[in-house]
Structure formats: C-alpha cells, structure tokens
Amino acid sequence: MLMKAEQSVLVLIDLQEKLMPAIHRGETVVDRCATLATIARLLSVPVLATEQIPQKLGRNRAAVRDGCDITLDKTYFDACPDGLIERLPEGRQHIVIGGCEAHVCMLQTALSLLDAGYKVWVVVDACGSRQPLDRDVALNRLARSGATVVTLEMVAFEWMRHCNHPRFREVQALIK
C-alpha cells in the first residue's frame, strides 16, 4: 500500500535537547526528522510532535519544533494515553512516524496506533535509540506487528506521486 499525502499525518516523537546527545547518530536523526517536517508542510501534511516530560528533558530541538503544528507534552512512554489520537486530524489514517527512543516511546506509540486501526509507516532513517541494537530490534518488532518500515525518500516520493507535482523541485532539493 502506498502512503497518500492527503491521508497522512507525520508524528515526531521526543527529539528533545537533553535526550539527543545520548542517541546514537542523534544529529542525523534530528536532521532527518526536521527534513520530514519541512516536506510534510510543503505537501500540506499535518505535523504533530511529542515531548516526554519537557520540564526535565527539555523541549524538542528547534529544527524540529519549528516545523510542527502541534506539540503534545506527555508522561506515558506511549503518546496515545496522553491524547495523541484525539489530536490527530479526522479522516487521516496514514501515520508516518519517527523519533526517539525507537525501542521505547516511538515503539509503544506506533504499536498503539496500529491497535487503534491506523496504518503506520516507520521512517527508519529518522529513528534513534541510545544503542543501535535497541533501535534495530524495535524496527524489526514493528515490521512484524504490521508497520511498514520506510526511508525519508520513500515517504517524500510516495507523497508526491509524480515528477510533475508542483512542489517536486523543492522537495527534491531537500533530499539531495
């Protein structure tokens, strides 16, 4: 199944100031998430983010925060009990997700979204954990649970569908 921009929401999980230095390849994860948010906004895809106890872990990195329509503060690892599903735009069943930590907050949120009947795509190059093994096992578990593992470029080109898309050149410049 292809992702459709008009049915998608981008959800970015916990890309916070105090957490990111501990994340393996954390700067790359932040960069990929910020690029995803920029592409989503160019293609009219809503962008939601979460922050795990921001008073302790800080706010999301500015590059990510600036690209989000809504940021949800949370205490649960899974963002759904803290109101994520209620904040998702009505009629959009395709959830594209990235963030940290892949094996905790991102995993639990994605699994709950799957349980709630959403179609979930996990952007592998926009996910991180402190340990690469934890990230890899989480991605494997998500794939076995029904999520589709994709890359940023797969998302961008599926959302646009063709090279005549009015935003094609702008999006292409962001990913090259």
Backbone as JSON Lines, residues from 0, in Angstrom:
{"i":0,"aa":"M","n":[0.83,-1.18,0.0],"ca":[0.0,0.0,0.0],"c":[0.88,1.25,0.0]}
{"i":1,"aa":"L","n":[0.52,2.21,-0.82],"ca":[1.25,3.47,-0.9],"c":[0.7,4.48,0.12]}
{"i":2,"aa":"M","n":[1.6,5.28,0.67],"ca":[1.19,6.4,1.51],"c":[0.55,7.46,0.63]}
{"i":3,"aa":"K","n":[-0.45,8.12,1.14],"ca":[-1.09,9.22,0.42],"c":[-0.99,10.48,1.28]}
{"i":4,"aa":"A","n":[-0.46,11.55,0.71],"ca":[-0.27,12.78,1.47],"c":[-1.57,13.27,2.07]}
{"i":5,"aa":"E","n":[-2.65,13.19,1.3],"ca":[-3.94,13.71,1.78],"c":[-4.55,12.87,2.89]}
{"i":6,"aa":"Q","n":[-3.98,11.69,3.14],"ca":[-4.46,10.84,4.24],"c":[-3.42,10.71,5.36]}
{"i":7,"aa":"S","n":[-2.3,11.41,5.23],"ca":[-1.18,11.23,6.16],"c":[-1.1,12.29,7.23]}
{"i":8,"aa":"V","n":[-0.47,11.88,8.34],"ca":[-0.05,12.76,9.42],"c":[1.38,12.32,9.76]}
{"i":9,"aa":"L","n":[2.26,13.29,9.95],"ca":[3.61,12.99,10.41],"c":[3.64,13.17,11.92]}
{"i":10,"aa":"V","n":[4.12,12.14,12.64],"ca":[4.24,12.2,14.1],"c":[5.71,12.02,14.46]}
{"i":11,"aa":"L","n":[6.25,13.02,15.16],"ca":[7.66,13.01,15.56],"c":[7.75,12.9,17.07]}
{"i":12,"aa":"I","n":[8.44,11.88,17.54],"ca":[8.46,11.52,18.95],"c":[9.76,11.95,19.65]}
{"i":13,"aa":"D","n":[9.64,12.81,20.64],"ca":[10.67,13.09,21.66],"c":[12.07,13.36,21.13]}
{"i":14,"aa":"L","n":[12.22,14.39,20.34],"ca":[13.54,14.78,19.81],"c":[14.07,15.94,20.67]}
{"i":15,"aa":"Q","n":[14.27,15.66,21.94],"ca":[14.48,16.67,22.96],"c":[15.95,16.98,23.25]}
{"i":16,"aa":"E","n":[16.17,18.22,23.66],"ca":[17.52,18.75,23.89],"c":[18.38,17.85,24.76]}
{"i":17,"aa":"K","n":[17.88,17.42,25.91],"ca":[18.71,16.65,26.83],"c":[18.81,15.17,26.45]}
{"i":18,"aa":"L","n":[17.92,14.71,25.6],"ca":[17.93,13.3,25.18],"c":[18.85,13.08,23.98]}
{"i":19,"aa":"M","n":[18.88,14.0,23.06],"ca":[19.56,13.77,21.78],"c":[21.06,13.51,21.88]}
{"i":20,"aa":"P","n":[21.8,14.14,22.79],"ca":[23.23,13.81,22.85],"c":[23.52,12.34,23.18]}
{"i":21,"aa":"A","n":[22.57,11.66,23.8],"ca":[22.76,10.25,24.16],"c":[22.35,9.3,23.04]}
{"i":22,"aa":"I","n":[21.69,9.8,22.02],"ca":[21.16,8.97,20.94],"c":[22.25,8.69,19.91]}
{"i":23,"aa":"H","n":[22.4,7.42,19.55],"ca":[23.36,7.04,18.51],"c":[22.99,7.75,17.21]}
{"i":24,"aa":"R","n":[23.93,8.5,16.65],"ca":[23.72,9.28,15.43],"c":[22.56,10.26,15.6]}
{"i":25,"aa":"G","n":[22.46,10.84,16.8],"ca":[21.36,11.73,17.15],"c":[21.2,12.93,16.24]}
{"i":26,"aa":"E","n":[22.31,13.52,15.82],"ca":[22.21,14.69,14.94],"c":[21.6,14.33,13.59]}
{"i":27,"aa":"T","n":[21.93,13.15,13.1],"ca":[21.35,12.69,11.84],"c":[19.85,12.46,12.01]}
{"i":28,"aa":"V","n":[19.44,11.88,13.13],"ca":[18.02,11.65,13.39],"c":[17.27,12.98,13.44]}
{"i":29,"aa":"V","n":[17.8,13.96,14.14],"ca":[17.16,15.28,14.2],"c":[17.06,15.89,12.81]}
{"i":30,"aa":"D","n":[18.14,15.82,12.06],"ca":[18.15,16.38,10.71],"c":[17.09,15.72,9.82]}
{"i":31,"aa":"R","n":[17.0,14.4,9.88],"ca":[16.02,13.69,9.05],"c":[14.6,14.03,9.48]}
{"i":32,"aa":"C","n":[14.36,14.13,10.78],"ca":[13.02,14.49,11.26],"c":[12.66,15.92,10.86]}
{"i":33,"aa":"A","n":[13.61,16.84,10.95],"ca":[13.36,18.22,10.54],"c":[13.07,18.29,9.04]}
{"i":34,"aa":"T","n":[13.81,17.51,8.25],"ca":[13.56,17.46,6.8],"c":[12.19,16.88,6.5]}
{"i":35,"aa":"L","n":[11.82,15.82,7.2],"ca":[10.48,15.25,7.03],"c":[9.4,16.28,7.34]}
{"i":36,"aa":"A","n":[9.59,17.03,8.42],"ca":[8.6,18.06,8.79],"c":[8.5,19.13,7.71]}
{"i":37,"aa":"T","n":[9.62,19.54,7.16],"ca":[9.61,20.54,6.09],"c":[8.88,20.02,4.86]}
{"i":38,"aa":"I","n":[9.17,18.79,4.48],"ca":[8.5,18.18,3.33],"c":[7.0,18.05,3.6]}
{"i":39,"aa":"A","n":[6.65,17.61,4.79],"ca":[5.24,17.46,5.15],"c":[4.51,18.79,5.01]}
{"i":40,"aa":"R","n":[5.1,19.85,5.51],"ca":[4.44,21.17,5.43],"c":[4.3,21.63,3.98]}
{"i":41,"aa":"L","n":[5.33,21.37,3.16],"ca":[5.25,21.73,1.74],"c":[4.1,21.0,1.04]}
{"i":42,"aa":"L","n":[3.8,19.78,1.51],"ca":[2.79,18.94,0.87],"c":[1.47,18.91,1.64]}
{"i":43,"aa":"S","n":[1.3,19.85,2.57],"ca":[0.06,20.0,3.35],"c":[-0.26,18.78,4.2]}
{"i":44,"aa":"V","n":[0.77,18.14,4.72],"ca":[0.6,17.03,5.66],"c":[0.78,17.58,7.07]}
{"i":45,"aa":"P","n":[-0.21,17.43,7.95],"ca":[-0.08,17.92,9.32],"c":[1.09,17.25,10.04]}
{"i":46,"aa":"V","n":[1.74,18.01,10.93],"ca":[2.89,17.52,11.68],"c":[2.61,17.69,13.17]}
{"i":47,"aa":"L","n":[2.64,16.57,13.88],"ca":[2.48,16.57,15.33],"c":[3.77,16.06,15.95]}
{"i":48,"aa":"A","n":[4.09,16.58,17.13],"ca":[5.27,16.11,17.85],"c":[4.89,15.85,19.3]}
{"i":49,"aa":"T","n":[5.74,15.08,19.96],"ca":[5.57,14.84,21.39],"c":[6.85,15.23,22.11]}
{"i":50,"aa":"E","n":[6.69,15.53,23.39],"ca":[7.83,15.78,24.27],"c":[7.57,15.05,25.58]}
{"i":51,"aa":"Q","n":[8.49,14.19,25.97],"ca":[8.41,13.43,27.22],"c":[8.9,14.32,28.36]}
{"i":52,"aa":"I","n":[8.05,14.55,29.33],"ca":[8.34,15.42,30.48],"c":[9.35,16.54,30.13]}
{"i":53,"aa":"P","n":[8.9,17.51,29.32],"ca":[9.82,18.54,28.82],"c":[10.47,19.38,29.92]}
{"i":54,"aa":"Q","n":[9.85,19.47,31.08],"ca":[10.46,20.22,32.18],"c":[11.75,19.55,32.66]}
{"i":55,"aa":"K","n":[11.92,18.27,32.36],"ca":[13.15,17.56,32.74],"c":[14.07,17.3,31.55]}
{"i":56,"aa":"L","n":[13.49,16.95,30.39],"ca":[14.29,16.59,29.22],"c":[14.45,17.73,28.22]}
{"i":57,"aa":"G","n":[13.84,18.87,28.51],"ca":[13.91,20.0,27.59],"c":[12.89,19.88,26.48]}
{"i":58,"aa":"R","n":[12.82,20.92,25.68],"ca":[11.9,20.95,24.55],"c":[12.53,20.21,23.38]}
{"i":59,"aa":"N","n":[11.75,19.94,22.35],"ca":[12.29,19.37,21.12],"c":[13.3,20.34,20.52]}
{"i":60,"aa":"R","n":[14.26,19.81,19.81],"ca":[15.22,20.65,19.12],"c":[14.48,21.65,18.25]}
{"i":61,"aa":"A","n":[14.98,22.86,18.17],"ca":[14.32,23.94,17.43],"c":[14.05,23.56,15.98]}
{"i":62,"aa":"A","n":[14.97,22.86,15.35],"ca":[14.8,22.48,13.94],"c":[13.56,21.62,13.75]}
{"i":63,"aa":"V","n":[13.2,20.85,14.75],"ca":[12.01,20.01,14.7],"c":[10.8,20.81,15.17]}
{"i":64,"aa":"R","n":[10.95,21.46,16.3],"ca":[9.84,22.22,16.92],"c":[9.25,23.23,15.95]}
{"i":65,"aa":"D","n":[10.08,23.9,15.2],"ca":[9.61,24.94,14.28],"c":[8.76,24.39,13.14]}
{"i":66,"aa":"G","n":[8.88,23.11,12.84],"ca":[8.13,22.51,11.75],"c":[6.84,21.82,12.16]}
{"i":67,"aa":"C","n":[6.48,21.93,13.44],"ca":[5.32,21.2,13.95],"c":[4.1,22.09,14.11]}
{"i":68,"aa":"D","n":[2.94,21.52,13.81],"ca":[1.68,22.22,14.01],"c":[1.24,22.15,15.47]}
{"i":69,"aa":"I","n":[1.45,21.0,16.1],"ca":[1.04,20.75,17.48],"c":[2.16,19.98,18.17]}
{"i":70,"aa":"T","n":[2.43,20.33,19.43],"ca":[3.35,19.55,20.25],"c":[2.6,19.13,21.51]}
{"i":71,"aa":"L","n":[2.62,17.84,21.78],"ca":[1.93,17.24,22.9],"c":[2.92,16.89,24.0]}
{"i":72,"aa":"D","n":[2.73,17.47,25.2],"ca":[3.52,17.06,26.36],"c":[2.97,15.75,26.87]}
{"i":73,"aa":"K","n":[3.88,14.87,27.32],"ca":[3.4,13.56,27.79],"c":[4.22,13.04,28.95]}
{"i":74,"aa":"T","n":[3.6,12.12,29.68],"ca":[4.29,11.42,30.76],"c":[4.35,9.92,30.47]}
{"i":75,"aa":"Y","n":[3.37,9.4,29.73],"ca":[3.42,8.0,29.32],"c":[4.49,7.86,28.24]}
{"i":76,"aa":"F","n":[5.1,6.7,28.13],"ca":[6.02,6.45,27.03],"c":[5.24,6.43,25.72]}
{"i":77,"aa":"D","n":[4.1,5.77,25.72],"ca":[3.17,5.73,24.6],"c":[2.39,7.06,24.59]}
{"i":78,"aa":"A","n":[2.44,7.79,23.51],"ca":[1.77,9.1,23.46],"c":[0.24,8.99,23.41]}
{"i":79,"aa":"C","n":[-0.3,7.84,23.09],"ca":[-1.75,7.72,22.93],"c":[-2.52,7.96,24.23]}
{"i":80,"aa":"P","n":[-2.12,7.42,25.39],"ca":[-2.87,7.71,26.6],"c":[-2.82,9.2,27.01]}
{"i":81,"aa":"D","n":[-1.83,9.92,26.52],"ca":[-1.75,11.36,26.81],"c":[-2.48,12.21,25.77]}
{"i":82,"aa":"G","n":[-3.26,11.6,24.88],"ca":[-4.12,12.36,23.99],"c":[-3.71,12.46,22.54]}
{"i":83,"aa":"L","n":[-2.73,11.68,22.09],"ca":[-2.29,11.79,20.7],"c":[-3.43,11.51,19.72]}
{"i":84,"aa":"I","n":[-4.15,10.42,19.91],"ca":[-5.18,10.05,18.94],"c":[-6.25,11.13,18.84]}
{"i":85,"aa":"E","n":[-6.6,11.74,19.96],"ca":[-7.62,12.81,19.95],"c":[-7.14,14.04,19.18]}
{"i":86,"aa":"R","n":[-5.83,14.21,19.06],"ca":[-5.29,15.38,18.35],"c":[-5.01,15.12,16.88]}
{"i":87,"aa":"L","n":[-5.11,13.86,16.45],"ca":[-4.89,13.56,15.03],"c":[-6.05,14.13,14.21]}
{"i":88,"aa":"P","n":[-5.76,14.75,13.08],"ca":[-6.83,15.28,12.23],"c":[-7.77,14.17,11.77]}
{"i":89,"aa":"E","n":[-9.04,14.47,11.78],"ca":[-10.05,13.49,11.37],"c":[-9.87,13.11,9.9]}
{"i":90,"aa":"G","n":[-10.07,11.83,9.61],"ca":[-10.03,11.36,8.24],"c":[-8.65,11.03,7.72]}
{"i":91,"aa":"R","n":[-7.64,11.16,8.54],"ca":[-6.27,10.84,8.12],"c":[-5.84,9.58,8.86]}
{"i":92,"aa":"Q","n":[-5.75,8.48,8.11],"ca":[-5.48,7.18,8.7],"c":[-4.04,6.7,8.49]}
{"i":93,"aa":"H","n":[-3.24,7.45,7.74],"ca":[-1.85,7.07,7.46],"c":[-0.94,7.84,8.41]}
{"i":94,"aa":"I","n":[-0.29,7.14,9.31],"ca":[0.61,7.78,10.27],"c":[2.04,7.45,9.89]}
{"i":95,"aa":"V","n":[2.8,8.48,9.61],"ca":[4.23,8.36,9.32],"c":[4.94,8.82,10.58]}
{"i":96,"aa":"I","n":[5.81,7.96,11.13],"ca":[6.36,8.24,12.45],"c":[7.88,8.1,12.48]}
{"i":97,"aa":"G","n":[8.5,8.95,13.27],"ca":[9.93,8.89,13.53],"c":[10.21,9.44,14.91]}
{"i":98,"aa":"G","n":[11.44,9.31,15.37],"ca":[11.8,9.89,16.64],"c":[12.56,8.96,17.55]}
{"i":99,"aa":"C","n":[12.46,9.25,18.86],"ca":[13.28,8.57,19.86],"c":[12.45,8.22,21.09]}
{"i":100,"aa":"E","n":[12.9,7.4,21.93],"ca":[13.79,6.33,21.58],"c":[12.99,5.28,20.85]}
{"i":101,"aa":"A","n":[13.57,4.76,19.79],"ca":[12.86,3.85,18.9],"c":[12.28,2.65,19.64]}
{"i":102,"aa":"H","n":[12.98,2.16,20.64],"ca":[12.55,0.94,21.33],"c":[11.65,1.21,22.54]}
{"i":103,"aa":"V","n":[11.37,2.47,22.83],"ca":[10.52,2.8,23.98],"c":[9.34,3.63,23.49]}
{"i":104,"aa":"C","n":[9.48,4.95,23.49],"ca":[8.35,5.83,23.2],"c":[7.84,5.7,21.76]}
{"i":105,"aa":"M","n":[8.75,5.65,20.81],"ca":[8.3,5.53,19.42],"c":[7.63,4.18,19.19]}
{"i":106,"aa":"L","n":[8.23,3.11,19.69],"ca":[7.68,1.77,19.54],"c":[6.29,1.67,20.17]}
{"i":107,"aa":"Q","n":[6.17,2.08,21.42],"ca":[4.88,1.95,22.11],"c":[3.8,2.8,21.44]}
{"i":108,"aa":"T","n":[4.15,3.99,20.99],"ca":[3.18,4.84,20.29],"c":[2.75,4.2,18.99]}
{"i":109,"aa":"A","n":[3.7,3.71,18.21],"ca":[3.36,3.07,16.93],"c":[2.5,1.84,17.13]}
{"i":110,"aa":"L","n":[2.81,1.02,18.13],"ca":[2.01,-0.17,18.39],"c":[0.57,0.2,18.79]}
{"i":111,"aa":"S","n":[0.42,1.23,19.59],"ca":[-0.93,1.67,19.98],"c":[-1.7,2.22,18.79]}
{"i":112,"aa":"L","n":[-1.02,2.94,17.91],"ca":[-1.68,3.44,16.7],"c":[-2.13,2.28,15.81]}
{"i":113,"aa":"L","n":[-1.3,1.26,15.69],"ca":[-1.69,0.07,14.93],"c":[-2.92,-0.58,15.58]}
{"i":114,"aa":"D","n":[-2.89,-0.73,16.89],"ca":[-4.01,-1.32,17.61],"c":[-5.3,-0.51,17.43]}
{"i":115,"aa":"A","n":[-5.16,0.81,17.25],"ca":[-6.32,1.69,17.07],"c":[-6.82,1.69,15.62]}
{"i":116,"aa":"G","n":[-6.16,0.92,14.74],"ca":[-6.63,0.8,13.37],"c":[-5.96,1.7,12.36]}
{"i":117,"aa":"Y","n":[-4.94,2.44,12.77],"ca":[-4.2,3.29,11.83],"c":[-3.2,2.45,11.05]}
{"i":118,"aa":"K","n":[-2.88,2.91,9.85],"ca":[-1.79,2.33,9.07],"c":[-0.54,3.14,9.43]}
{"i":119,"aa":"V","n":[0.52,2.45,9.79],"ca":[1.71,3.11,10.33],"c":[2.92,2.8,9.46]}
{"i":120,"aa":"W","n":[3.65,3.86,9.1],"ca":[4.92,3.76,8.39],"c":[5.99,4.34,9.31]}
{"i":121,"aa":"V","n":[7.03,3.57,9.57],"ca":[8.12,3.99,10.44],"c":[9.3,4.38,9.57]}
{"i":122,"aa":"V","n":[9.77,5.6,9.71],"ca":[10.86,6.12,8.88],"c":[12.2,5.75,9.53]}
{"i":123,"aa":"V","n":[12.8,4.71,9.01],"ca":[13.97,4.09,9.62],"c":[15.14,5.07,9.78]}
{"i":124,"aa":"D","n":[15.36,5.95,8.83],"ca":[16.48,6.88,8.94],"c":[16.14,8.12,9.76]}
{"i":125,"aa":"A","n":[14.94,8.14,10.37],"ca":[14.52,9.23,11.24],"c":[14.17,8.7,12.63]}
{"i":126,"aa":"C","n":[14.76,7.56,13.0],"ca":[14.53,6.93,14.31],"c":[15.86,6.68,14.99]}
{"i":127,"aa":"G","n":[15.87,6.82,16.3],"ca":[17.1,6.55,17.02],"c":[16.88,6.03,18.42]}
{"i":128,"aa":"S","n":[17.9,5.38,18.94],"ca":[17.98,4.92,20.32],"c":[19.41,5.12,20.78]}
{"i":129,"aa":"R","n":[19.62,5.0,22.08],"ca":[20.99,5.11,22.58],"c":[21.87,4.01,22.0]}
{"i":130,"aa":"Q","n":[21.32,2.81,21.93],"ca":[22.06,1.66,21.41],"c":[21.47,1.24,20.06]}
{"i":131,"aa":"P","n":[22.3,1.07,19.04],"ca":[21.8,0.64,17.73],"c":[21.01,-0.67,17.78]}
{"i":132,"aa":"L","n":[21.41,-1.59,18.64],"ca":[20.69,-2.86,18.74],"c":[19.24,-2.65,19.17]}
{"i":133,"aa":"D","n":[19.02,-1.77,20.14],"ca":[17.65,-1.49,20.59],"c":[16.81,-0.93,19.44]}
{"i":134,"aa":"R","n":[17.38,-0.03,18.67],"ca":[16.68,0.54,17.52],"c":[16.34,-0.55,16.51]}
{"i":135,"aa":"D","n":[17.31,-1.37,16.18],"ca":[17.11,-2.41,15.17],"c":[16.04,-3.43,15.6]}
{"i":136,"aa":"V","n":[16.07,-3.83,16.88],"ca":[15.08,-4.77,17.37],"c":[13.69,-4.13,17.35]}
{"i":137,"aa":"A","n":[13.6,-2.87,17.72],"ca":[12.31,-2.17,17.69],"c":[11.75,-2.12,16.26]}
{"i":138,"aa":"L","n":[12.59,-1.79,15.29],"ca":[12.13,-1.72,13.9],"c":[11.68,-3.09,13.41]}
{"i":139,"aa":"N","n":[12.4,-4.13,13.8],"ca":[12.03,-5.49,13.44],"c":[10.68,-5.85,14.06]}
{"i":140,"aa":"R","n":[10.51,-5.54,15.33],"ca":[9.25,-5.83,16.01],"c":[8.09,-5.08,15.36]}
{"i":141,"aa":"L","n":[8.3,-3.82,15.04],"ca":[7.24,-3.03,14.4],"c":[6.86,-3.63,13.04]}
{"i":142,"aa":"A","n":[7.84,-4.04,12.27],"ca":[7.56,-4.64,10.97],"c":[6.74,-5.92,11.14]}
{"i":143,"aa":"R","n":[7.09,-6.73,12.13],"ca":[6.34,-7.97,12.39],"c":[4.93,-7.68,12.92]}
{"i":144,"aa":"S","n":[4.74,-6.5,13.5],"ca":[3.45,-6.14,14.08],"c":[2.52,-5.45,13.09]}
{"i":145,"aa":"G","n":[3.0,-5.21,11.88],"ca":[2.14,-4.62,10.85],"c":[2.52,-3.24,10.38]}
{"i":146,"aa":"A","n":[3.53,-2.62,10.99],"ca":[4.01,-1.33,10.5],"c":[4.86,-1.58,9.26]}
{"i":147,"aa":"T","n":[4.95,-0.58,8.4],"ca":[5.8,-0.66,7.22],"c":[7.03,0.21,7.48]}
{"i":148,"aa":"V","n":[8.21,-0.38,7.3],"ca":[9.46,0.34,7.51],"c":[9.87,0.98,6.19]}
{"i":149,"aa":"V","n":[10.1,2.29,6.22],"ca":[10.42,3.06,5.02],"c":[11.58,4.02,5.3]}
{"i":150,"aa":"T","n":[12.01,4.72,4.25],"ca":[13.03,5.77,4.4],"c":[12.4,7.12,4.09]}
{"i":151,"aa":"L","n":[13.1,8.17,4.45],"ca":[12.63,9.53,4.17],"c":[12.33,9.71,2.69]}
{"i":152,"aa":"E","n":[13.22,9.25,1.82],"ca":[12.99,9.42,0.38],"c":[11.76,8.67,-0.09]}
{"i":153,"aa":"M","n":[11.52,7.49,0.45],"ca":[10.31,6.75,0.08],"c":[9.07,7.56,0.44]}
{"i":154,"aa":"V","n":[9.07,8.15,1.62],"ca":[7.93,8.96,2.06],"c":[7.74,10.14,1.1]}
{"i":155,"aa":"A","n":[8.79,10.88,0.85],"ca":[8.69,12.08,0.01],"c":[8.14,11.76,-1.38]}
{"i":156,"aa":"F","n":[8.69,10.75,-2.01],"ca":[8.26,10.44,-3.38],"c":[6.87,9.8,-3.43]}
{"i":157,"aa":"E","n":[6.5,9.03,-2.42],"ca":[5.14,8.5,-2.39],"c":[4.12,9.61,-2.15]}
{"i":158,"aa":"W","n":[4.44,10.53,-1.27],"ca":[3.53,11.65,-1.03],"c":[3.33,12.48,-2.3]}
{"i":159,"aa":"M","n":[4.38,12.67,-3.09],"ca":[4.25,13.49,-4.31],"c":[3.65,12.72,-5.48]}
{"i":160,"aa":"R","n":[3.92,11.46,-5.61],"ca":[3.41,10.56,-6.63],"c":[4.06,10.7,-8.01]}
{"i":161,"aa":"H","n":[4.41,11.9,-8.45],"ca":[4.95,12.08,-9.81],"c":[5.86,13.31,-9.87]}
{"i":162,"aa":"C","n":[6.67,13.35,-10.93],"ca":[7.64,14.44,-11.07],"c":[7.01,15.75,-11.51]}
{"i":163,"aa":"N","n":[5.74,15.73,-11.84],"ca":[5.05,16.97,-12.21],"c":[4.35,17.62,-11.02]}
{"i":164,"aa":"H","n":[4.56,17.07,-9.83],"ca":[3.98,17.66,-8.62],"c":[4.49,19.09,-8.5]}
{"i":165,"aa":"P","n":[3.64,20.05,-8.14],"ca":[4.07,21.45,-8.08],"c":[5.21,21.72,-7.08]}
{"i":166,"aa":"R","n":[5.41,20.85,-6.12],"ca":[6.48,21.03,-5.13],"c":[7.67,20.1,-5.36]}
{"i":167,"aa":"F","n":[7.69,19.41,-6.5],"ca":[8.73,18.4,-6.76],"c":[10.14,18.97,-6.6]}
{"i":168,"aa":"R","n":[10.43,20.08,-7.23],"ca":[11.8,20.64,-7.19],"c":[12.2,21.02,-5.77]}
{"i":169,"aa":"E","n":[11.27,21.61,-5.01],"ca":[11.57,22.0,-3.63],"c":[11.87,20.77,-2.77]}
{"i":170,"aa":"V","n":[11.06,19.75,-2.9],"ca":[11.25,18.53,-2.12],"c":[12.54,17.84,-2.54]}
{"i":171,"aa":"Q","n":[12.76,17.74,-3.84],"ca":[13.98,17.1,-4.33],"c":[15.23,17.8,-3.81]}
{"i":172,"aa":"A","n":[15.19,19.13,-3.73],"ca":[16.34,19.88,-3.21],"c":[16.61,19.57,-1.74]}
{"i":173,"aa":"L","n":[15.56,19.28,-0.99],"ca":[15.71,18.97,0.43],"c":[16.35,17.61,0.68]}
{"i":174,"aa":"I","n":[16.16,16.67,-0.26],"ca":[16.66,15.31,-0.01],"c":[17.93,14.98,-0.78]}
{"i":175,"aa":"K","n":[18.39,15.87,-1.62],"ca":[19.63,15.61,-2.39],"c":[20.81,16.27,-1.72]}
